[in-house]
Amino acid sequence: MESDATRMCELLVGLPVRILGVDDVDADAPIVVFVEHRVDRRPGCPECGQVARVKDRPPVLLVDLPCFGRPTRLVWRKHRWRCPDACVASWTGEDIELAPPRAALTTRAGRWACRQVGRHGRTVADVAEELGCDWHTVNDAVVAYGRVLVEDPDRIGPVRAVGLDETLFCREGRWRRQLWCTSIVNVAGGQLLDLVPGRTATGPIRWLEDRDDAWRANIRWGVLDLSGPYRRAFDVALPHAGQVADPFHVVKVANSHLDDCRRRVQNDTLGHRGRKHDPLYRARRLLTKAHERLDERGTTKLTGLLHAGDPNGEVRMAWHAKEVVRSIYDIDDPTVAADFVARLALDLQDRELPPEVRSLGRTLQRWQRQIVAWHRAHVTQRTD
């Protein structure tokens, strides 16, 4: 057994290196471990083959995994070699996977950080605080090690139904400009496949066309909100797949038309936007709630508020239209559902109805095929 006093430190560090020393003077500062590669045999010059000499050993500071609950730094005395005859420039010949070139984290610390953020859902800031380093240092490592996992073709596997949905990615700049992205989801397995910039058809089409033909041929359904660009994406990249309008978004569109009607009637009757004591403003949340979720007290309150703030009954008609749209998903038979949606779309376009309800009827007519397709596919973007 070796008698080297640093052998125990080498075992604790767990890397194929030789420990030169440990700096643990300040309890509030990171532990600093000085290491170098064990050189059993000097390399030869790649040109002439002569045994190389050590030119210098520049220190490379690396963030490593915490030790004893404290941040840790490795100072790697990296060997730089030179040829005795100077036939080539100097080079480094380390053959251990301590850290990638120009990396700030050790390989094991980078992989650990990627696993903490990707698998365990921790924030980059939280991991950076535990490692005692900068946010960008951890984020760069997560991107570097995570990209390989994301681009692995075996990560996705076979997909039967793929969904597209817009997502607000962030707000940037002084004016908090919204940046959108498109989520590509395996809706059958509840798996996020990827994010592409923007909410146009270009990104999803390019992403889908980058998959192999066999993978795309396996997809039977494409789930989308009532979005023209996403419909075009499926038309171009997955023309064989049936398109399904996500029920959540169909009801959301109905609620949106109901809210537009409430706002218009509010302004027509009182001449201003809703204020906290106005009947229709007080009814805004009750209107969008499902009817079966209203108890007796809620139903009585909603009826009274509509009586007080909706003199012509327009908001009430829009509310009934929304509830009828929700009833589409109570039908089990696809044929019956197709007839019901077709009749409903025409009925809601009656000239006697509020303009927002007529607009909803036209929307249902345009998306009739995708809405009814849900009754055959029974796939949705919502898994909760």
N, C-alpha and C positions, 0 to 999 in steps of 0.2 A: 504494500500500500504506500502511495506517495506520502512523503512527509512535508510537501509544500504547504505552507500555512494558508495559501490562498485557494487550496483545492476545494475546501468547503464552499467558498464563495463561487467558484466555478460551477459547482453542482447546483447551488441555489439559482444562479443566473440561468442555467440550463441551455447554454449556447456553446458551440465548439470553439471557444476562445480561451485565451489565457488572461487571467485577472492580473492587472498591474497594480491596482490599488483601489481603495474605496474612500470617498470623502463624505463623512457623515458628521461634520462638526456642528452645523446649525440645524436644530430640530425643526425649524420653520421653513427650511429650504429643501429642495429635492435631494434625494440620495444620488450621488454621482459615482458611477463605477467606470474605471478606466480599463479598457480591454484592448487586446490586439490578437490578430490571427496567429495560431500556432504554425510556425514555419518549420516543417520537417525537412524540406529540401528546397533549395533555391531554384526558381525557374530559370530556363534558358532563354536567351535572346531569340525572338521569333525570326530574326534574319540570319544571324551567324551561328546561333546555338550556344554561344559562350554562357557560362554561368553568370547570372545577373548580380548586380550589387544594389544595395539599398541606397536610393537617392535621398529620401527623407520619409518621415512618417507624420504626415499632416493630421491633426486631430479633427474628427468629424463628430459633431454633437448630435445625438439622436434621442428622441423621446421614446422611452420603453414602458412596459407595463408597470403599474404601481407595485411597490415592494413594502411589505409590512404596513400597508395602509397609507403610504406616502408616495408622492410622485417620484419617478426615477429617471435619471438621465444616463445614457451610455456615452462615454467619450472614446471613440474608436480610433486608435492609432493605426491608421491605414498605411500599409506598406506601398511605397512607390519605388519601382525598380528602374534601373538604367543599365544599358549595355556598357561594358568596359571600353569598347572601341567607339561608342556613341554612334553606331550605325543606324539606330532608330531613336525616336524620341522616347521619353520615359513613359511607363505604363503601370497600371495597377493590376495585380494578378490575384486578388482575393477570390477564392472559390467557395466561400460560404454565403449563405443567404441571410446575411445579417440585416441588410437594408438595400432597397433599389437605389440606383444612381440618383443623386440630388434629392433624395427623400429626407423628410424631417422626422419620420417615425421609423422604428424598426419594423421588419416584415411582420413579426408576430403581433406588435402593437397595432399596426394598420389593419390586419385581418380581424383582430379583436374589436377594434372600433367599428369596422364595417358590420360585424355580427351584432354588436350592441345596438346600432342604429337600425339595421335592416331587419333583424329577426326579433329583437326584444323591444323595438319601438322607442328607444331612448332618443332624446334630442341630441343634436351635435354639441350644443352648448353644455349639456350635462356631462357628456363623455369628455369634452375638452377640460371641464373643471376637474374631473377625477384624474385625468392625466397631467393636469397642471400646465397646459399649453394653450396656444391660440386656437380660436374657433376655426380659422381657415386651415390650420394644420390638420385637424381632424377631418374637416369636410373634404379636403383634397384626397386624403387617404380613403375615405368612404367612396368617393367617386372613382378613384383608381382601382380599388379592389372590387367595388360593386359593379363596375361596367362589365367586367369579365363574366360575372354571374348573370347579369341581365341579358347579355348577348349570347349566352349559351343556348344553342338551339334545343337542347333537351330540357331546358327549364320550363317551357310552356306545355309540351305534350299535346295530345290530340284535343281539339276543341269542337264541341257540337254547336254551340250558340255563342256568338260574339256580340258584345254591346258597345255602342259609342255614346258618350255623354260628355257635355261640356263641363269644365271645372274652372272656377276662378283660381288661378295659380298664385298670383300675388298682386300687390299694388306697388307701383314704383314711381319715383320722382316726386317733385314738389307738389304736383297736383294729384298724386295718388292714382295715376293712370292704371286701369285694370288690364292685366295680362291674363289671357285665357289659354287653356290647353284642352286637349281632348283625351279623355280616359278610354282606353281600349280594354275591355273586361271580358273574361270568360264567365258569362252570366250563369252557366250551368254549374260551374264549380266555385263561383264566388271568388275568382282570382283576378287581381289586377295584372294585366299583361304588359302594358306600357303606357306612357304618356307622350303625346306628340304636340308640338307648339300649335297654337291657334285653334279655331273652331270652324275651319273650312274643310272642304272635301280633300284638299291636297295632301295633308299629312296622313290621314287614315288610308287613302288610296296608296300612297307610297309605302306605308308600313305593311299593308296587306299584300301588296304585290312583291314585297321582298321575301315573303314566306314561300316555301316550295309549293308546287301544284298539288301534291298529295295532301298536304296540310289544309289548304284552302278547300279542296274538294270534299273534305270531311265535314265542313261547316254546313249545317242545315238551316240555321236561323240567324238573322241579323236583327238585333234589338236596338231601337233608337227612340229618341224623343221626336216630337213633330218638327223635325229640322230638315229643310230642303238640302243643305250641303251633305248631311249624313246619309240621306236617301240616295243622293248621287254617288257617294262613296261606295255604297253597297251595289248600286246599279253597275258601276264600272268594275270594281274589284271582286265582287261576289254575285255575279248575275244569276247564279243557280240557286242562291239561298233565299228562302222566304223572309220577307221583312215583317217585323212585329213592332207595333207601336207600344211602348212601355205604358202599362196602365197608370202608373203614378203620374207620368207626364200628361196623359190624356185628361185625367181629373184636374191636374194643375192648370191646364189650359182653360178648362171650364171655370175653375175658380178665378182665374185671371180675368175672364170676360165678366164674371159676376162682380168683381171688384171694380172694373172699369165702369160698369153700369151704376154701381153705388156712388162712385165719385162724381159721375155726370149728374145724377139726380140730386146729389148733395149740393152741387154748384148751381143747378137750375132752380132749386127751391129756396136756398138760403143766400145764394150769391157769393159764397166763399168756400174755401176748402174746409174739410172737416175739423171741428174743434171738439175738445174733450166732452162737452156737454151736449153736442148735437146727437140726435137719435141714431142717424145712420152711422156716424163715426163710432158710437158706442156699440153698434151691432156688427162691426166689421169682422170680429173674430168668431162670433156666433154664426155668421153667414157661411164662413168657409169650413166650419166644423161639420162632420158627418151627422146626418139627422138622427141616426140611432144612438149617437153619443150624447145627445142632448137629453138631460133629465126633464122632469115636468117643470121645474123652476126655470131652466134654460129655455125651454120651448115657450113658456108664458112670457118671458122677458123679450125673446126675439119677436114674438107676435106683437107685443105692445110697441116695441121700437119701430117696427115696420109700419104699424098703423099711424104712428106719430110722424115719421119722416119720409114715408113713401106714398104720397097722396094718390098717385095714378097706378100703383101696384107694379111698377116696372121692375124694381129690385126683387120683389116677391116672385115675378115670373122668371127672372134670371136665376134666382135661387132654386126654383123648381126644375129649371133646365139643368142646372148642375147636378141635382139629385138624380134626375133621370139618366144623365150620362154615367153616373156612378153605378146605376142599376144594370148597365151593360154587362158588368162582370159578375152578375148573379145568374146569368144564363149559361147553361152547360152545353147546349147543342150548338155547334158552329153554324148550321143552316139557319136555325131560329135567330141566332145572334146577327147573322148577315142581313136578314129581313128586317130585324128590329132597328139596326143602325141605319139602314137605307131609309126606312120610314121616318125615323127620328131626325135625320139630317134634313129631309124635306120639310117636315113639320116645323122645325125650328127656324126655317127661312120664311115663314108666313109674314106678310107685310104688317100685320097687326102687332107683332112682337117688337120689343126694343131692339135698336140697331146692334147692340152687343150680342144679343141672343141670335140674331140673324147671322152675324159674323161667326158665331160658334157653330151654327148649322152648316155654313160653307166649309169650315175647317173639318168637320166630321165627314162631309161629303168627299173632300179631297183625300182624306186619309182613311177612307172606309175599308179598303183592302187590308191595310196594316193593322187597323184596330181589330178587325174580325180575326186576323191571323193568330191573335193571342189565344183564342178558344181552341186552336189546334195545337199550338206549340206549348202554351203554359210556361213560358220563360219570361223573366222580368229582371230588370237591373237592380231591383230592391230585394235584398236578402234578409232584411230585419223584420 
